[in-house]
Amino acid sequence: MALYKVAVATGNFLEARTRDYISITLVGALGAGQQRVLDNFGIDFLPGAVDEYRIKEDRDLGEILLIRLHKGPFSIFPEDNWYCMYVTVTSPGGVIYRFPCYRWIEGYPTVELAEGTAMLSSASNLHVTLKKQRVSDLEQRRKVYRWKVYHPSFPKCIDVANNDELDKGAKYSITKTVHFVINKNVSNIAIKLKGFDGRQESWKSFDELKRVYWTLKTAKSEYVSHHWKEDAFFGYQYLNGPDPTLIKRCNKIPGNFPVTDEMVSYSLGASTSLEKELQKGNIYIVDHKMMEGLRANVLNGKQQYMAAPLCLFYRTPKDEVIPLAIQLNQTPGSETPLFLPSDNEWDWILAKIWVRSTSFAFHQAVSHFLRTHVFAEVFCLATLRQLPMAHPLYKLLVPHLRYTLQINVLARERLIGPGGAFDKNTAVGIAGIAELIKRDMETLKYSTLCLPENLQSREVESLPHFYYRDDGMKIWLAIESYVSGIVDYYYKSEESIQKDPELQAWVAEIFKEGFLERKSSGIPSSLETRVELIKYLTMVIFTCSAEHAAVNSGQFDFLSWMPNGPSTMRQPPPKTKGLATMESVLEALPEVGITTNIMTTVWTLSKEPGDMRPLGTYPDEHFTEEGPKRCIRAFQERLSEISREIEHRNASLPIKYNYMNPKVIENSVSI
């Protein structure tokens, strides 16, 4: 007889338990044992429990390769789901085998779990039983996680109609669901109690607008409401606001932007000129050419309006970034005036409002939704479909894919779908979002998603007080170092990368289904070297964590004060100067009900629900070897250092930049 000790860990949250029968089959190199029911005296598989069992086999099974968990009905009780964390098996000789699970088991299936040592399918010592298990694992997952076309110009997404069709492993936990609902309801209740919900008239004054701040405010949103008219703060937002990806150096004034020295002398001063500042590298630009020609939405039966502005910025001797000139459309002419800081106060304020409104639309459609949410879903689906649980890259990536499928299905239902928040409350609307995504997909480059190259291509390395860049680069390099350790541990040569069919299938599927086989994008369809693999994995993890935090977490802070980023404009861009007044600006801004709807939306999006796992927090131990665990510890230590550096810097800043503090970055796109 051979005695094996088995320990089974159930998730440590309320709904993780099961009443169903659980049995186990041990599969070793010398054969499989008998199916044995796991049943102690009393109640098994309670939340947080690690239940221990003794199993007698009539012979030694050799090295334990995998286990089979069988879930079956118990008496008259209905089927319930079970969250299994892991199983350990101790052999008669005292060898401990660990089998990570960390997933829900629904229905009455048999689930095979491979021993936790990560291995490549090309490994010479990979047992034939484990090879078959890897194939079976992926076959099952491909049936559950299927691609579909949501829109012809979009990357493909998961083939479900709503969240009810997702398997439980992809859904929010009870804790996260409750917090998500509470956050949304708190904002809705606050607005309704104030009596602003559903009103279709204009705001009577900016003071009336401030009344909606009853409970929905943060220290930064209050700061925004006081400083939104200031040029220096306007410029600051393109460095450290909700979309720091737009600004780039201007080495030559575009031909369709006829700015002259005389126009900007008010801002530059008498001792310099526009040409001199261009040569010094002190002129920057935000060009919303991609917005040109978009047809604006109709809201509450009224036509809305959009623009495609160009905005020129100047880095001052005081190291502030201020706007120099604004043109609201791409074609200059008598009906497209250039707005300047020396203009009538409300003319200049209105011009800046138009730029911020345009940036709102681009941010929501492209910088936020496409470049983080959509691509994260692509990475998630390809990982689930092409990398078995025993693959080292599955173990590396799976913490950064948590809850992404649920939040994206919700986004398609409630934000960008027909009748969703953006359909009912934005000028860009769902048709405009689709067109923007189409245009960005046609021009997107791999380098856009890789922070070092992105910053270099925009020539913003020397911009002062650019905390998104500073913090982002620290995090990029920390992720890169972590990924390098994992890659070097498992891939001993370039050949091992080239001959890893699962890795190559993963990359190829992302290229095909996510980037629609656009070779001009530079997105690789295969990987040949460790350098290429490290860069690619760093991009994936950074996109799913830090980049999403940078473009998501500040939405309420900066956009809840509606004039600082209107979701729509009710009057067309002005064709002449000298006519704007406070009253005409209020008539152009969104109506009351739309303002409050967007406020509640950005409140919900900016408030990370409970059950958060900050960057580098890996409570699920997918890696079982000491080498990868050392890499994780080093990564966590570096992230802690970065947090301390950010907090030390923020202590002396009038406006703290904390969106890329590892403590508040979620591991994955989950909100």
C-alpha positions as CSV (number, residue, x, y, z in Angstrom):
1,M,0.0,0.0,0.0
2,A,1.1,3.6,-0.7
3,L,-0.2,6.4,1.5
4,Y,-0.6,9.9,0.1
5,K,-1.6,13.0,2.0
6,V,-3.8,15.4,0.2
7,A,-4.6,19.0,1.2
8,V,-7.3,21.0,-0.5
9,A,-7.6,24.8,-0.1
10,T,-10.9,26.5,-0.6
11,G,-11.1,30.3,-1.3
12,N,-11.2,32.5,1.7
13,F,-14.4,34.4,0.8
14,L,-18.0,33.7,1.7
15,E,-19.4,32.2,-1.5
16,A,-16.3,30.0,-2.2
17,R,-17.7,26.9,-0.3
18,T,-19.5,23.9,-1.8
19,R,-21.8,21.2,-0.6
20,D,-21.2,19.0,-3.6
21,Y,-19.2,15.9,-3.5
22,I,-15.5,16.4,-4.4
23,S,-13.4,13.4,-5.3
24,I,-9.8,13.1,-6.6
25,T,-7.8,10.9,-8.9
26,L,-4.0,11.0,-8.6
27,V,-2.1,10.5,-11.9
28,G,1.6,9.6,-11.7
29,A,4.3,8.7,-14.0
30,L,3.6,5.0,-13.2
31,G,-0.1,5.2,-13.7
32,A,-3.3,6.6,-12.2
33,G,-4.9,5.8,-8.9
34,Q,-8.5,5.2,-8.0
35,Q,-11.1,8.0,-7.8
36,R,-11.4,8.7,-4.1
37,V,-14.1,10.8,-2.4
38,L,-12.7,13.6,-0.2
39,D,-14.9,13.4,2.9
40,N,-14.0,14.0,6.5
41,F,-16.2,14.0,9.5
42,G,-18.1,17.3,9.6
43,I,-18.3,19.9,6.8
44,D,-15.7,20.0,4.1
45,F,-14.6,22.8,1.8
46,L,-15.7,25.8,4.0
47,P,-14.4,29.3,3.0
48,G,-10.7,29.6,3.9
49,A,-10.4,26.0,4.9
50,V,-7.5,23.7,4.0
51,D,-8.9,20.2,4.4
52,E,-6.5,17.3,4.8
53,Y,-7.1,13.7,3.7
54,R,-5.2,10.4,3.5
55,I,-5.5,8.4,0.4
56,K,-4.3,4.8,0.2
57,E,-3.3,3.4,-3.2
58,D,-2.4,-0.2,-3.9
59,R,0.9,0.8,-5.4
60,D,3.3,3.7,-5.7
61,L,2.2,5.9,-8.6
62,G,5.7,7.4,-9.1
63,E,6.1,11.2,-9.7
64,I,2.7,12.8,-9.4
65,L,2.1,14.6,-12.7
66,L,-1.5,15.8,-12.4
67,I,-4.7,15.4,-10.4
68,R,-8.3,15.1,-11.5
69,L,-10.9,16.8,-9.3
70,H,-14.4,15.4,-9.8
71,K,-17.4,17.4,-8.6
72,G,-20.7,15.7,-8.2
73,P,-24.2,16.2,-6.7
74,F,-24.7,15.7,-3.0
75,S,-28.1,14.4,-1.9
76,I,-31.0,16.7,-2.8
77,F,-29.0,19.9,-2.6
78,P,-28.8,22.0,-5.8
79,E,-25.5,22.3,-7.5
80,D,-23.3,25.1,-6.2
81,N,-20.0,26.6,-7.4
82,W,-16.7,26.0,-5.7
83,Y,-13.6,28.1,-5.7
84,C,-10.6,25.9,-5.3
85,M,-7.3,27.7,-4.6
86,Y,-4.8,24.8,-4.8
87,V,-4.2,21.2,-3.9
88,T,-1.1,19.6,-2.4
89,V,-0.2,16.0,-2.6
90,T,2.6,14.5,-0.3
91,S,4.0,11.2,-1.6
92,P,4.9,8.2,0.6
93,G,8.5,9.4,0.3
94,G,7.7,12.9,1.5
95,V,7.8,14.8,-1.8
96,I,5.3,17.6,-1.9
97,Y,3.6,18.4,-5.2
98,R,1.6,21.6,-5.5
99,F,-1.3,22.0,-8.0
100,P,-2.4,25.6,-8.4
101,C,-6.1,26.1,-9.4
102,Y,-7.3,29.5,-8.4
103,R,-10.6,29.3,-10.2
104,W,-14.2,28.5,-10.0
105,I,-15.4,25.0,-10.7
106,E,-19.0,25.1,-12.0
107,G,-21.4,22.3,-12.6
108,Y,-20.3,18.7,-12.3
109,P,-17.1,18.4,-14.3
110,T,-13.8,16.7,-14.0
111,V,-11.0,19.2,-13.9
112,E,-7.4,18.2,-14.6
113,L,-4.7,20.2,-12.8
114,A,-1.0,19.9,-13.8
115,E,1.7,20.0,-11.2
116,G,2.7,23.6,-10.6
117,T,6.2,23.6,-12.0
118,A,6.0,25.9,-15.1
119,M,7.3,24.2,-18.3
120,L,7.4,24.8,-22.0
121,S,5.7,22.4,-24.3
122,S,9.0,21.9,-26.1
123,A,10.8,20.7,-22.9
124,S,12.5,17.4,-23.4
125,N,11.4,16.1,-20.0
126,L,7.7,17.0,-20.4
127,H,5.8,13.7,-19.8
128,V,3.4,12.6,-22.5
129,T,0.6,12.7,-20.0
130,L,1.2,16.4,-19.4
131,K,1.5,17.1,-23.1
132,K,-2.0,15.6,-23.6
133,Q,-3.3,17.6,-20.6
134,R,-2.0,20.9,-22.1
135,V,-3.9,20.2,-25.3
136,S,-7.0,19.2,-23.5
137,D,-6.8,22.3,-21.3
138,L,-6.7,24.6,-24.3
139,E,-9.4,22.8,-26.2
140,Q,-11.8,23.2,-23.3
141,R,-10.9,26.9,-22.9
142,R,-11.3,27.7,-26.6
143,K,-14.9,26.4,-26.4
144,V,-15.6,28.9,-23.5
145,Y,-13.6,31.9,-24.7
146,R,-14.5,32.6,-28.3
147,W,-13.8,35.6,-30.5
148,K,-16.5,37.7,-32.2
149,V,-16.7,40.8,-34.3
150,Y,-18.3,43.7,-32.3
151,H,-17.7,46.2,-35.0
152,P,-15.8,45.7,-38.3
153,S,-13.1,48.3,-37.4
154,F,-12.7,47.2,-33.7
155,P,-10.3,44.5,-32.4
156,K,-12.3,41.4,-31.8
157,C,-13.8,40.7,-28.4
158,I,-15.3,37.9,-26.4
159,D,-18.3,36.2,-27.9
160,V,-21.0,36.9,-25.2
161,A,-24.1,39.1,-25.4
162,N,-24.0,40.1,-21.7
163,N,-22.3,39.4,-18.4
164,D,-24.8,36.6,-17.6
165,E,-23.1,34.5,-20.4
166,L,-19.6,34.9,-18.9
167,D,-18.3,32.0,-16.9
168,K,-18.0,32.7,-13.2
169,G,-14.2,32.9,-13.3
170,A,-14.4,36.0,-15.5
171,K,-17.0,37.8,-13.3
172,Y,-16.5,40.2,-10.4
173,S,-16.4,38.7,-6.9
174,I,-19.3,39.6,-4.6
175,T,-17.1,42.1,-2.8
176,K,-16.2,43.9,-6.0
177,T,-19.8,43.8,-7.3
178,V,-21.2,45.3,-4.1
179,H,-18.7,48.1,-4.1
180,F,-19.3,48.8,-7.8
181,V,-23.1,49.1,-7.2
182,I,-22.6,51.2,-4.1
183,N,-20.3,53.7,-5.9
184,K,-22.8,54.1,-8.8
185,N,-25.8,54.4,-6.5
186,V,-24.1,57.0,-4.2
187,S,-23.5,59.2,-7.2
188,N,-27.0,58.8,-8.6
189,I,-28.7,59.5,-5.2
190,A,-26.6,62.6,-4.6
191,I,-27.6,64.1,-8.0
192,K,-31.3,63.2,-7.6
193,L,-31.5,64.7,-4.1
194,K,-30.0,67.9,-5.5
195,G,-32.8,68.0,-8.1
196,F,-30.5,68.2,-11.2
197,D,-31.3,64.8,-12.7
198,G,-33.0,64.9,-16.1
199,R,-33.1,68.7,-16.5
200,Q,-32.7,69.8,-20.1
201,E,-32.1,73.5,-19.6
202,S,-28.8,75.4,-19.5
203,W,-26.9,76.2,-16.3
204,K,-27.9,79.6,-15.0
205,S,-24.4,80.3,-13.7
206,F,-21.1,78.6,-12.7
207,D,-22.2,79.1,-9.1
208,E,-25.3,76.9,-9.7
209,L,-23.0,74.3,-11.2
210,K,-21.0,74.2,-8.0
211,R,-24.1,73.2,-6.1
212,V,-24.0,69.7,-7.7
213,Y,-20.7,69.2,-5.8
214,W,-22.7,68.4,-2.7
215,T,-21.1,65.0,-1.9
216,L,-19.4,64.2,-5.2
217,K,-16.1,65.9,-4.9
218,T,-12.4,65.3,-4.2
219,A,-9.7,67.7,-3.1
220,K,-8.4,67.8,-6.7
221,S,-11.8,68.3,-8.3
222,E,-12.3,71.3,-6.0
223,Y,-8.9,72.6,-7.1
224,V,-9.9,72.2,-10.7
225,S,-13.2,74.1,-10.1
226,H,-11.1,77.1,-8.8
227,H,-8.2,77.0,-11.4
228,W,-9.8,75.7,-14.6
229,K,-9.6,79.2,-16.3
230,E,-5.8,79.5,-15.7
231,D,-3.5,79.0,-18.7
232,A,-0.8,77.3,-16.6
233,F,-3.4,74.8,-15.3
234,F,-4.7,74.2,-18.8
235,G,-1.2,73.3,-19.9
236,Y,-0.6,71.2,-16.8
237,Q,-3.5,68.9,-17.7
238,Y,-1.8,67.8,-20.9
239,L,1.1,66.6,-18.8
240,N,-0.6,65.1,-15.8
241,G,-4.3,65.2,-16.4
242,P,-6.6,62.3,-17.6
243,D,-4.9,62.1,-21.0
244,P,-1.1,62.8,-20.9
245,T,-0.6,61.1,-24.2
246,L,-1.5,63.9,-26.6
247,I,1.1,66.6,-26.3
248,K,4.2,66.5,-28.5
249,R,7.1,68.9,-29.4
250,C,6.5,71.2,-32.3
251,N,9.6,71.7,-34.4
252,K,7.8,73.5,-37.2
253,I,4.4,75.3,-37.2
254,P,2.0,73.3,-39.4
255,G,1.1,74.9,-42.7
256,N,-2.6,74.9,-41.7
257,F,-1.9,76.7,-38.4
258,P,-0.9,80.3,-39.5
259,V,0.5,81.5,-36.1
260,T,2.8,84.6,-36.4
261,D,5.3,86.2,-34.1
262,E,3.0,89.2,-33.7
263,M,0.2,87.0,-32.5
264,V,2.2,85.3,-29.7
265,S,4.4,88.2,-28.6
266,Y,2.0,88.9,-25.8
267,S,2.9,85.5,-24.3
268,L,6.5,85.2,-25.4
269,G,7.6,88.6,-24.4
270,A,9.8,91.1,-26.4
271,S,13.2,89.3,-25.8
272,T,12.4,86.2,-27.9
273,S,10.4,85.0,-30.9
274,L,8.4,82.1,-32.1
275,E,11.3,80.9,-34.3
276,K,13.8,81.1,-31.5
277,E,11.6,79.1,-29.1
278,L,11.0,76.5,-31.8
279,Q,14.8,76.1,-32.1
280,K,15.2,75.8,-28.4
281,G,12.6,73.1,-28.3
282,N,10.1,75.1,-26.1
283,I,7.1,74.9,-28.4
284,Y,4.6,72.0,-28.1
285,I,1.4,71.1,-29.8
286,V,-1.8,69.1,-29.4
287,D,-3.3,68.4,-32.8
288,H,-6.8,66.8,-32.9
289,K,-6.7,66.2,-36.7
290,M,-8.2,62.8,-36.1
291,M,-11.4,64.4,-35.1
292,E,-11.8,66.2,-38.4
293,G,-15.1,65.4,-40.3
294,L,-16.8,63.5,-37.5
295,R,-20.5,63.9,-37.4
296,A,-21.7,65.1,-34.0
297,N,-24.5,63.3,-32.1
298,V,-28.1,64.5,-31.5
299,L,-29.0,64.6,-27.8
300,N,-32.6,65.1,-26.6
301,G,-33.6,66.1,-30.1
302,K,-30.9,68.8,-30.4
303,Q,-27.9,68.8,-32.7
304,Q,-24.6,68.8,-30.9
305,Y,-21.2,70.0,-32.1
306,M,-17.5,69.0,-32.2
307,A,-14.3,70.5,-33.4
308,A,-10.9,69.4,-34.6
309,P,-8.6,72.0,-33.0
310,L,-4.9,72.7,-32.9
311,C,-3.4,74.1,-29.8
312,L,0.1,75.5,-29.5
313,F,1.9,75.5,-26.2
314,Y,5.0,77.3,-24.8
315,R,7.3,76.2,-22.1
316,T,8.0,79.4,-20.2
317,P,11.2,80.4,-18.4
318,K,9.3,79.5,-15.2
319,D,8.9,75.9,-16.5
320,E,5.2,76.3,-16.9
321,V,3.4,75.0,-20.1
322,I,0.9,77.5,-21.3
323,P,-1.3,77.8,-24.4
324,L,-0.1,80.3,-27.1
325,A,-2.8,80.0,-29.8
326,I,-5.9,77.9,-30.6
327,Q,-7.5,77.2,-33.9
328,L,-10.7,75.2,-33.7
329,N,-10.7,73.6,-37.1
330,Q,-8.0,72.1,-39.4
331,T,-8.7,74.5,-42.3
332,P,-7.6,78.1,-41.7
333,G,-9.6,81.0,-43.1
334,S,-11.8,84.0,-42.4
335,E,-14.3,81.8,-40.4
336,T,-11.6,80.0,-38.5
337,P,-10.1,82.6,-36.3
338,L,-6.9,82.1,-34.2
339,F,-7.7,82.6,-30.5
340,L,-5.0,84.1,-28.3
341,P,-4.5,84.8,-24.6
342,S,-4.7,88.5,-25.4
343,D,-8.2,88.2,-26.7
344,N,-11.4,89.0,-24.9
345,E,-11.5,86.9,-21.7
346,W,-14.5,84.8,-22.6
347,D,-13.4,84.3,-26.2
348,W,-10.2,82.8,-24.9
349,I,-12.0,80.7,-22.2
350,L,-14.4,79.4,-24.8
351,A,-11.6,78.4,-27.1
352,K,-9.9,76.5,-24.3
353,I,-13.2,74.8,-23.5
354,W,-13.5,73.6,-27.1
355,V,-10.0,72.1,-26.9
356,R,-10.8,70.3,-23.6
357,S,-14.2,69.1,-25.0
358,T,-12.4,67.6,-28.0
359,S,-9.8,66.0,-25.8
360,F,-12.6,64.5,-23.7
361,A,-13.9,62.7,-26.8
362,F,-10.5,61.4,-28.0
363,H,-9.6,60.3,-24.5
364,Q,-12.7,58.3,-23.9
365,A,-12.7,56.6,-27.3
366,V,-9.0,56.1,-28.0
367,S,-6.6,56.7,-25.1
368,H,-8.8,55.1,-22.5
369,F,-11.2,52.6,-24.2
370,L,-9.2,51.3,-27.2
371,R,-5.6,51.5,-26.0
372,T,-6.2,50.1,-22.6
373,H,-9.6,48.3,-22.2
374,V,-9.9,46.8,-25.7
375,F,-6.2,45.8,-26.0
376,A,-6.3,44.3,-22.5
377,E,-9.3,42.1,-23.5
378,V,-7.3,41.0,-26.6
379,F,-4.4,40.0,-24.5
380,C,-6.7,38.3,-22.0
381,L,-8.6,36.2,-24.6
382,A,-5.4,35.2,-26.4
383,T,-3.8,34.1,-23.1
384,L,-6.8,32.0,-22.1
385,R,-7.0,30.4,-25.6
386,Q,-3.3,29.8,-26.3
387,L,-1.4,29.4,-23.1
388,P,-2.1,26.4,-20.8
389,M,-2.0,27.0,-17.1
390,A,1.4,25.3,-16.8
391,H,3.0,27.7,-19.3
392,P,5.3,30.2,-17.5
393,L,3.8,33.1,-19.5
394,Y,0.3,32.2,-18.4
395,K,1.4,32.3,-14.8
396,L,3.1,35.6,-15.4
397,L,0.2,37.3,-17.2
398,V,-3.0,35.9,-15.5
399,P,-2.9,38.3,-12.5
400,H,-3.0,41.2,-15.0
401,L,-6.1,39.9,-16.8
402,R,-8.4,39.7,-13.7
403,Y,-12.0,40.9,-14.3
404,T,-11.1,42.5,-17.7
405,L,-13.7,40.5,-19.5
406,Q,-16.5,41.6,-17.2
407,I,-15.7,45.3,-17.2
408,N,-15.5,45.3,-21.0
409,V,-18.8,43.5,-21.5
410,L,-20.3,46.1,-19.1
411,A,-18.7,48.9,-21.1
412,R,-20.1,47.7,-24.4
413,E,-23.6,47.4,-22.7
414,R,-23.7,50.5,-20.7
415,L,-21.1,53.0,-22.1
416,I,-20.5,52.7,-25.8
417,G,-23.5,50.6,-26.8
418,P,-26.9,51.9,-28.1
419,G,-28.6,53.7,-25.2
420,G,-25.4,53.8,-23.2
421,A,-23.9,56.7,-21.3
422,F,-21.8,57.9,-24.2
423,D,-24.7,57.5,-26.7
424,K,-27.0,59.7,-24.6
425,N,-24.5,62.2,-23.1
426,T,-21.7,62.9,-25.6
427,A,-21.3,64.8,-28.8
428,V,-19.0,62.0,-30.2
429,G,-21.7,59.4,-29.6
430,I,-21.3,55.7,-30.5
431,A,-20.9,56.4,-34.2
432,G,-18.1,58.9,-33.6
433,I,-16.4,56.5,-31.2
434,A,-16.5,53.7,-33.8
435,E,-15.0,56.1,-36.4
436,L,-12.3,57.3,-34.0
437,I,-11.3,53.7,-33.2
438,K,-11.3,52.9,-36.9
439,R,-9.0,55.8,-37.6
440,D,-6.7,55.1,-34.8
441,M,-6.4,51.4,-35.7
442,E,-5.4,52.4,-39.2
443,T,-2.5,54.5,-37.9
444,L,-1.6,52.9,-34.6
445,K,2.1,51.8,-34.2
446,Y,3.6,49.3,-31.8
447,S,5.8,52.1,-30.5
448,T,2.6,53.9,-29.3
449,L,2.0,51.2,-26.7
450,C,5.7,51.1,-25.6
451,L,6.2,54.0,-23.2
452,P,9.9,54.7,-23.9
453,E,9.4,54.9,-27.6
454,N,6.1,56.8,-27.3
455,L,7.8,59.5,-25.2
456,Q,10.8,59.6,-27.6
457,S,8.6,59.9,-30.7
458,R,6.7,62.8,-29.1
459,E,10.0,64.4,-28.0
460,V,8.8,65.2,-24.5
461,E,11.8,63.8,-22.6
462,S,12.8,67.3,-21.3
463,L,9.4,68.7,-20.4
464,P,9.5,69.8,-16.7
465,H,6.9,68.6,-14.2
466,F,5.8,65.7,-16.4
467,Y,5.0,63.3,-13.7
468,Y,3.2,60.8,-15.9
469,R,6.5,60.4,-17.8
470,D,8.7,60.2,-14.7
471,D,6.5,57.7,-12.8
472,G,5.6,55.8,-15.9
473,M,9.2,55.2,-16.9
474,K,10.1,54.0,-13.4
475,I,7.2,51.5,-13.5
476,W,8.0,50.4,-17.1
477,L,11.6,49.7,-16.1
478,A,10.5,47.8,-13.0
479,I,8.1,45.6,-15.1
480,E,10.8,45.1,-17.7
481,S,13.3,43.9,-15.0
482,Y,10.7,41.5,-13.5
483,V,9.8,40.2,-16.9
484,S,13.5,39.8,-17.8
485,G,14.0,37.6,-14.8
486,I,11.1,35.3,-15.7
487,V,12.1,35.1,-19.4
488,D,15.7,34.3,-18.6
489,Y,14.7,31.7,-16.1
490,Y,12.5,29.7,-18.6
491,Y,14.0,30.6,-21.9
492,K,17.7,29.7,-22.0
493,S,18.2,30.5,-25.7
494,E,16.7,32.3,-28.6
495,E,15.9,28.9,-30.1
496,S,13.7,28.1,-27.1
497,I,11.5,31.1,-28.0
498,Q,11.4,30.3,-31.6
499,K,10.4,26.7,-30.9
500,D,7.7,27.4,-28.3
501,P,4.5,26.8,-30.3
502,E,2.2,28.0,-27.6
503,L,4.0,31.4,-27.3
504,Q,4.1,31.8,-31.1
505,A,0.4,31.0,-31.3
506,W,-0.4,33.5,-28.6
507,V,1.5,36.3,-30.4
508,A,0.0,35.4,-33.7
509,E,-3.5,35.4,-32.4
510,I,-3.1,38.9,-30.8
511,F,-1.8,40.1,-34.2
512,K,-4.7,38.6,-36.1
513,E,-7.7,39.1,-33.8
514,G,-6.5,42.2,-32.0
515,F,-4.5,44.2,-34.5
516,L,-6.4,42.9,-37.5
517,E,-3.2,41.7,-39.3
518,R,-2.0,45.2,-40.0
519,K,1.7,44.7,-40.8
520,S,2.2,48.5,-41.0
521,S,1.5,48.8,-37.3
522,G,4.8,47.1,-36.4
523,I,3.0,44.8,-34.0
524,P,4.9,41.5,-34.2
525,S,3.1,38.4,-35.4
526,S,5.9,36.2,-34.1
527,L,8.9,36.6,-31.7
528,E,12.4,35.5,-32.3
529,T,14.6,36.8,-29.4
530,R,14.5,37.2,-25.7
531,V,14.8,41.0,-26.2
532,E,11.7,41.0,-28.3
533,L,9.8,38.8,-25.9
534,I,10.7,41.0,-22.9
535,K,9.6,44.2,-24.6
536,Y,6.3,42.6,-25.7
537,L,5.5,41.2,-22.3
538,T,6.4,44.5,-20.6
539,M,4.1,46.3,-23.0
540,V,1.2,43.9,-22.2
541,I,1.6,44.2,-18.4
542,F,2.1,48.0,-18.5
543,T,-0.9,48.5,-20.7
544,C,-3.1,46.4,-18.4
545,S,-2.0,48.2,-15.2
546,A,-0.1,51.5,-15.1
547,E,-1.3,52.9,-18.4
548,H,-4.9,52.2,-17.6
549,A,-4.5,53.8,-14.2
550,A,-2.9,56.9,-15.8
551,V,-5.9,57.5,-18.2
552,N,-8.7,56.2,-15.9
553,S,-8.1,57.2,-12.3
554,G,-8.1,61.0,-12.8
555,Q,-11.4,61.2,-14.7
556,F,-13.5,62.4,-11.9
557,D,-10.8,64.7,-10.5
558,F,-10.5,66.6,-13.8
559,L,-13.7,66.0,-15.7
560,S,-16.4,66.3,-13.0
561,W,-16.1,70.1,-13.2
562,M,-17.9,70.1,-16.5
563,P,-16.4,73.3,-18.1
564,N,-12.9,71.7,-17.8
565,G,-13.9,68.9,-20.1
566,P,-17.4,69.1,-21.5
567,S,-18.8,65.9,-23.0
568,T,-20.6,67.9,-25.7
569,M,-21.1,71.4,-27.0
570,R,-24.5,72.8,-27.9
571,Q,-23.4,75.6,-30.2
572,P,-21.0,75.4,-33.1
573,P,-17.4,76.6,-32.8
574,P,-17.3,80.4,-33.0
575,K,-16.5,81.9,-36.4
576,T,-15.6,85.3,-35.2
577,K,-14.0,86.8,-32.1
578,G,-15.3,89.3,-29.7
579,L,-18.8,87.9,-29.2
580,A,-18.4,85.5,-26.3
581,T,-19.8,86.3,-22.9
582,M,-20.4,84.2,-19.8
583,E,-24.0,83.8,-20.8
584,S,-23.1,82.6,-24.3
585,V,-20.6,80.2,-22.9
586,L,-23.2,78.7,-20.6
587,E,-25.5,78.3,-23.6
588,A,-22.8,76.4,-25.4
589,L,-22.0,74.0,-22.5
590,P,-23.9,70.8,-21.9
591,E,-27.4,71.1,-20.4
592,V,-27.9,70.3,-16.7
593,G,-29.0,66.7,-17.0
594,I,-26.2,65.7,-19.3
595,T,-23.7,67.3,-17.0
596,T,-24.9,65.3,-14.0
597,N,-25.1,62.1,-16.1
598,I,-21.4,62.4,-17.1
599,M,-20.5,63.4,-13.5
600,T,-22.0,60.1,-12.2
601,T,-20.3,58.2,-15.0
602,V,-16.8,59.5,-14.3
603,W,-17.4,59.1,-10.6
604,T,-18.1,55.4,-11.1
605,L,-15.2,54.9,-13.5
606,S,-12.7,56.6,-11.2
607,K,-13.6,54.7,-8.0
608,E,-11.9,51.4,-8.0
609,P,-14.3,48.9,-6.4
610,G,-13.3,46.7,-3.6
611,D,-11.3,43.5,-4.0
612,M,-8.4,45.5,-5.5
613,R,-5.0,44.0,-6.1
614,P,-2.3,46.7,-6.4
615,L,0.4,46.3,-9.0
616,G,2.8,43.5,-8.0
617,T,0.4,41.9,-5.5
618,Y,0.0,38.2,-6.3
619,P,-1.9,36.3,-3.6
620,D,-2.6,33.5,-6.0
621,E,0.7,31.5,-6.1
622,H,0.7,30.3,-9.7
623,F,4.5,30.1,-9.7
624,T,5.8,27.3,-7.4
625,E,9.6,27.4,-8.1
626,E,11.9,29.6,-6.0
627,G,13.5,31.3,-9.0
628,P,10.3,33.1,-10.1
629,K,9.4,33.9,-6.5
630,R,12.7,35.7,-6.1
631,C,11.8,37.8,-9.2
632,I,8.4,38.6,-7.7
633,R,10.0,39.7,-4.4
634,A,12.5,41.9,-6.2
635,F,9.6,43.4,-8.3
636,Q,7.6,44.2,-5.2
637,E,10.6,45.8,-3.4
638,R,11.2,48.1,-6.4
639,L,7.5,49.0,-6.6
640,S,7.6,49.9,-2.9
641,E,10.7,52.1,-3.6
642,I,8.8,53.9,-6.4
643,S,5.8,54.5,-4.1
644,R,8.1,56.1,-1.5
645,E,9.7,58.3,-4.2
646,I,6.4,59.4,-5.5
647,E,5.0,60.2,-2.0
648,H,8.2,62.1,-1.1
649,R,7.9,64.2,-4.3
650,N,4.1,64.8,-3.8
651,A,4.6,66.1,-0.4
652,S,6.0,69.4,-1.8
653,L,3.6,69.7,-4.8
654,P,0.5,72.0,-4.9
655,I,-1.2,69.4,-7.1
656,K,-0.2,65.8,-6.2
657,Y,0.2,63.3,-9.0
658,N,-0.6,59.9,-7.6
659,Y,-2.3,58.0,-10.4
660,M,0.9,56.0,-11.1
661,N,1.7,55.2,-7.5
662,P,2.0,51.4,-7.5
663,K,-0.1,51.4,-4.3
664,V,-3.1,52.6,-6.2
665,I,-2.5,51.0,-9.6
666,E,-4.7,47.9,-10.1
667,N,-2.9,44.9,-11.5
668,S,-5.5,44.7,-14.3
669,V,-8.1,46.6,-16.2
670,S,-11.1,45.9,-13.9
671,I,-13.0,49.2,-13.8
